[in-house]
Amino acid sequence: MLKKIISLLLCVFAIVLTACSKNGSENLNTSSFTIKDDTGYVTAFEKKPERILTFSMGLDGIVLGILPPEKMVAVSAMHHDENSSNITPIAKKIPRTVLKIASEEVMALKPDVVFIYDWGRSNEADALRAIGVKVVVCKGPRNIAEIKRNIELIAKTLQEEAKGIELIGKMDAKLAQLKEQLGRIPLKKKKKVALVSIMQSYGGTGCTYDDICKHANVINGIADVGLKNGQPLTKEMLVKMNPDVFLLPSHRFNGFDLDKFNREYFEDPALQSIAAVQKKQFFNPRDAYIYASSQDVVFGVQEVARAAYGEEFAQGPNSHLSVVEE
């Protein structure tokens, strides 16, 4: 009798365990995950994001290096300017464009996730989260290493970590190729370049452009005269700097008068003693590369090398690193 009772209890126990296990597996959502962004904010996702939105050209570029354009609900309108963007052909496949964050427009687009930079945008992130939008804040990069970190964060959020690693690998391969090319050039001295930006306080120590110059084996004239990023560059400083090459804007978006802007440096009497002016060493790099904050920053390195050391470093208008399958 005791054996029968024990056998019966074991059967009941087994049935209960099976039921619990079944119910547990039904309630467990194995596709859910959390992401901690660069501000430390943790966002919970129930599933892999399929509808993506960013409010930055650089973040657009990273996403479009990992996922095909149909995964994005909109892109920056600036991508339609071929001087400002190196992914115009890809961006034109996305019907909607945006210029700034507007809660009503974001809600209408119904993104699964919005990526933004931390450049003074914490209030915008809070406002979007308040209406139920999932926001992941990325660090506004100051060097190439921080761009790689953003790629890792975005790839992790998109549940495409392997593609993020592959994309960073392509960056490293391109930088190694450029380093090898630069090493073959017999240099009497490093060229000193001066970036004359429509953002007059951009280009000093502590920004991506400064890191681009280091990889391009040139002297960043702005940093060389002691300016940090955010400090304005004056014409008096240009004379003191005496650069070998001027990098002038190529930006023509929204009716910007590029020719008038550039003439200020070609024709200003106060600048005629500068070596770059005397030798007419003016170069209009593609803004899309020089100001890149995506994986395509490597083409910014190539563009600066081209300005300083010649056409061996020439490249086309739409160079773009991607691991998206065609």
Disulfide bonds with the S-S distance in Angstrom:
none
